[in-house]
């Protein structure tokens, strides 16, 4: 590949009529190439992952005296390799060529902010900026209200501008930023402690009903498609040629509505306040919408376009929720909304049950999920798509990614099939409303998921379903596609073999089963799972440590082992764990601690003592099967926290047993279970070990 070389001089060789993007950087040749002198450079020719927002550089945002300086620098960032000074530094993760998204953030974000600061300080040339000036800029960044991430980006942007010095005219050359040789910590302190993955999980109370309704909407898709087909039949049956008979029928229909007092009619889904004459003409047959519109004439003022007036389509409703039809009929005005909700449902199911990243989900094609019968009773589902993260060719990001696959489960296959039926002529699984050859954006996906939630809650209320069917607002805000990957890892590692209410059982989705779940050995998911497991361990250790420090007690066969583990001086709290530390902790057989909220115990797993394992068939498995926890297992221990939870369960059982609505046999079983749990509570209170008591015994 021939690369451009721009030598430092007082002149600049690129003119206004030259292309802003050179041929060797063009990935999507169908996009128009902006000219160097234009006020806006479209970055779409550089390519990008599916669903990513189109990027552009708009130079109007740069102060006029500095605009051409940053135009020259932007051309270099697009068309020339990253300078060696950035590529070859220790620990560098820089790539040879930036992606369109990174260029947009660098030029339109970091550089524009720097340019505005320079203008405020009276600078019109970069060569007039001194090292002391850059120190002042760093101070300005430090005292800004931005989070640490953007602050780092501002300083890194200035570093990149300096790194291109040998390719720019003399007037555009910056001195070396002081943080490059004196250390970043002097200019942007507070970076010693790094955080774990900052992407918030979807709260379990939100995720459970969301996944339930996502699967229900995939079932509703059959009825929605039937309604869409019937609506199209009604449209196709409209007369193609006007006639006097049609106009007479339209006039008679309007007269009948006036006579019977039916003045509230369905509102058009396209224009607020306008009657849906298309729907009214279609369902009455033999009338053209234009004829019906004319028939209203001077009587139009007698009618009201009511958005709440039903516009049912006469197609069958075959799917039920909790024994009730999910709706009485599909309304014509709701067709598009329901289509969007089904699309949102498929996004939720696929993103959550595969662990795929947003661009990987949006890049999927129809027919991407393949069924393979492994045994007489086992079917494997594999999704074939493309991976984009960390995919590079010759040092530069590869916009179209590489082929990849994810092993998944049946609901994902159903979601793929539902999308293929809903959009039979589309080239992609999640087509854009404007172009069926390209996928929706991540912003549009966010809107589809919000539509699903709104529609699901509306159905739950209309059917008067219990409160548990409603999807509550997530505490962390809007539910974006990228949150599902983290949420899946959290559930699998934090709730092993548990059940997400009303949704999917996770017991068969673990990495240890067969070929694993959702491509855990690829796409970085195994590493994410390991980190979630260690994070859960860290939180359990710290919680127990604080509990015992406050005078709490521990009972059970493994009580002393639990006290010894939390007292070993392992300092997890507040620390960021590197990948190496995560691997070390996972390999430490003494740190096998699992909290089991369903059995109200802590499990200090030792496979040699465990009662939940089958030594003949599961000898190689190194994790407990928590749903088969045995009350007499040598590995269990209970803290005061578990006992408080048990006491709450006893109160619940006795309250339900005392209710006159509870059948006698069930009440007797509840009372018996309450007695069993009370015996455990009494044993704990009589035998619990207090760490300070152990210390006194040793001292004596």
DAPEBEL-V474081 format. One record per residue. RES is the residue in one letter. PHI is phi in whole degrees, 0 to 359 (999 if undefined). Layout:
res & phi
RES & PHI
RES & PHI
This chain:
res & phi
X & 999
X & 273
X & 249
X & 288
X & 235
X & 243
X & 271
X & 290
X & 195
X & 276
X & 251
X & 231
X & 270
X & 268
X & 258
X & 303
X & 271
X & 280
X & 292
X & 287
X & 237
X & 281
X & 302
X & 290
X & 255
X & 279
X & 253
X & 245
X & 288
X & 283
X & 276
X & 291
X & 266
X & 291
X & 268
X & 304
X & 277
X & 285
X & 286
X & 228
X & 252
X & 279
X & 264
X & 299
X & 301
X & 285
X & 80
X & 170
X & 298
X & 300
X & 85
X & 284
X & 289
X & 301
X & 254
X & 208
X & 254
X & 247
X & 278
X & 298
X & 284
X & 268
X & 305
X & 305
X & 297
X & 253
X & 298
X & 290
X & 301
X & 284
X & 295
X & 297
X & 296
X & 296
X & 299
X & 293
X & 298
X & 287
X & 255
X & 240
X & 296
X & 301
X & 304
X & 302
X & 299
X & 268
X & 286
X & 260
X & 289
X & 301
X & 74
X & 291
X & 245
X & 292
X & 251
X & 293
X & 233
X & 285
X & 282
X & 300
X & 297
X & 293
X & 296
X & 299
X & 290
X & 293
X & 284
X & 285
X & 256
X & 296
X & 291
X & 295
X & 297
X & 296
X & 297
X & 294
X & 297
X & 301
X & 296
X & 298
X & 274
X & 91
X & 274
X & 239
X & 221
X & 292
X & 293
X & 273
X & 281
X & 255
X & 299
X & 296
X & 297
X & 292
X & 296
X & 295
X & 297
X & 299
X & 295
X & 297
X & 297
X & 300
X & 272
X & 288
X & 272
X & 290
X & 289
X & 297
X & 302
X & 299
X & 298
X & 298
X & 295
X & 298
X & 290
X & 296
X & 296
X & 295
X & 300
X & 295
X & 298
X & 295
X & 297
X & 272
X & 305
X & 289
X & 253
X & 253
X & 300
X & 304
X & 290
X & 256
X & 270
X & 268
X & 285
X & 299
X & 299
X & 297
X & 287
X & 282
X & 246
X & 261
X & 99
X & 294
X & 300
X & 290
X & 254
X & 218
X & 292
X & 95
X & 258
X & 291
X & 257
X & 266
X & 263
X & 290
X & 313
X & 276
X & 292
X & 285
X & 286
X & 282
X & 304
X & 305
X & 292
X & 269
X & 294
X & 299
X & 292
X & 296
X & 292
X & 300
X & 290
X & 299
X & 289
X & 296
X & 294
X & 295
X & 289
X & 299
X & 304
X & 298
X & 290
X & 294
X & 294
X & 297
X & 293
X & 297
X & 295
X & 295
X & 298
X & 294
X & 298
X & 296
X & 295
X & 293
X & 276
X & 295
X & 301
X & 275
X & 240
X & 294
X & 208
X & 296
X & 298
X & 297
X & 297
X & 295
X & 296
X & 296
X & 297
X & 296
X & 295
X & 296
X & 298
X & 295
X & 298
X & 293
X & 294
X & 270
X & 78
X & 274
X & 254
X & 268
X & 239
X & 301
X & 276
X & 296
X & 286
X & 261
X & 229
X & 294
X & 85
X & 252
X & 295
X & 274
X & 293
X & 296
X & 295
X & 297
X & 291
X & 294
X & 283
X & 265
X & 69
X & 70
X & 229
X & 271
X & 305
X & 294
X & 294
X & 293
X & 299
X & 291
X & 294
X & 297
X & 45
X & 291
X & 278
X & 303
X & 292
X & 282
X & 251
X & 239
X & 278
X & 250
X & 291
X & 268
X & 286
X & 300
X & 226
X & 292
X & 256
X & 280
X & 238
X & 289
X & 249
X & 251
X & 260
X & 239
X & 233
X & 55
X & 83
X & 244
X & 303
X & 293
X & 200
X & 285
X & 193
X & 278
X & 277
X & 301
X & 290
X & 265
X & 303
X & 294
X & 299
X & 292
X & 301
X & 295
X & 294
X & 295
X & 298
X & 298
X & 297
X & 295
X & 299
X & 298
X & 298
X & 290
X & 296
X & 284
X & 267
X & 243
X & 77
X & 287
X & 283
X & 308
X & 294
X & 291
X & 294
X & 289
X & 276
X & 295
X & 247
X & 304
X & 79
X & 284
X & 260
X & 246
X & 268
X & 221
X & 279
X & 273
X & 226
X & 297
X & 243
X & 239
X & 240
X & 257
X & 248
X & 235
X & 263
X & 255
X & 206
X & 226
X & 256
X & 240
X & 288
X & 59
X & 262
X & 225
X & 228
X & 52
X & 86
X & 243
X & 298
X & 262
X & 300
X & 269
X & 66
X & 226
X & 295
X & 208
X & 215
X & 226
X & 280
X & 217
X & 231
X & 303
X & 303
X & 292
X & 299
X & 295
X & 295
X & 296
X & 295
X & 297
X & 293
X & 296
X & 286
X & 289
X & 233
X & 294
X & 256
X & 272
X & 275
X & 233
X & 288
X & 240
X & 288
X & 290
X & 299
X & 266
X & 206
X & 286
X & 267
X & 235
X & 280
X & 294
X & 277
X & 296
X & 295
X & 292
X & 298
X & 301
X & 294
X & 296
X & 293
X & 297
X & 296
X & 302
X & 297
X & 297
X & 294
X & 296
X & 295
X & 297
X & 293
X & 301
X & 288
X & 294
X & 271
X & 55
X & 283
X & 302
X & 303
X & 295
X & 281
X & 287
X & 267
X & 286
X & 297
X & 286
X & 300
X & 271
X & 104
X & 302
X & 268
X & 262
X & 301
X & 292
X & 284
X & 289
X & 299
X & 295
X & 295
X & 300
X & 299
X & 299
X & 294
X & 293
X & 272
X & 273
X & 238
X & 299
X & 60
X & 274
X & 235
X & 278
X & 311
X & 62
X & 232
X & 249
X & 279
X & 267
X & 303
X & 259
X & 253
X & 282
X & 297
X & 284
X & 266
X & 56
X & 277
X & 90
X & 245
X & 57
X & 63
X & 297
X & 278
X & 232
X & 59
X & 76
X & 287
X & 299
X & 295
X & 296
X & 297
X & 300
X & 294
X & 296
X & 295
X & 292
X & 296
X & 297
X & 300
X & 301
X & 293
X & 294
X & 298
X & 293
X & 297
X & 293
X & 299
X & 294
X & 298
X & 289
X & 295
X & 272
X & 97
X & 291
X & 243
X & 228
X & 232
X & 105
X & 302
X & 258
X & 301
X & 293
X & 294
X & 293
X & 298
X & 295
X & 295
X & 286
X & 263
X & 282
X & 81
X & 285
X & 262
X & 265
X & 300
X & 77
X & 260
X & 270
X & 261
X & 287
X & 300
X & 295
X & 294
X & 299
X & 295
X & 296
X & 294
X & 296
X & 280
X & 281
X & 292
X & 280
X & 252
X & 258
X & 238
X & 232
X & 273
X & 241
X & 294
X & 285
X & 251
X & 60
X & 217
X & 253
X & 252
X & 262
X & 295
X & 227
X & 301
X & 289
X & 256
X & 295
X & 258
X & 267
X & 259
X & 259
X & 298
X & 276
X & 250
X & 230
X & 298
X & 273
X & 277
X & 250
X & 233
X & 287
X & 260
X & 295
X & 285
X & 246
X & 298
X & 256
X & 295
X & 257
X & 289
X & 293
X & 268
X & 262
X & 214
X & 232
X & 256
X & 302
X & 297
X & 295
X & 292
X & 298
X & 293
X & 297
X & 298
X & 297
X & 292
X & 298
X & 299
X & 295
X & 298
X & 291
X & 295
X & 291
X & 295
X & 279
X & 290
X & 293
X & 277
X & 274
X & 303
X & 303
X & 300
X & 292
X & 298
X & 293
X & 294
X & 297
X & 294
X & 295
X & 294
X & 297
X & 296
X & 297
X & 292
X & 297
X & 297
X & 295
X & 298
X & 297
X & 297
X & 299
X & 294
X & 274
X & 241
X & 301
X & 266
X & 257
X & 306
X & 292
X & 292
X & 297
X & 297
X & 296
X & 297
X & 295
X & 296
X & 294
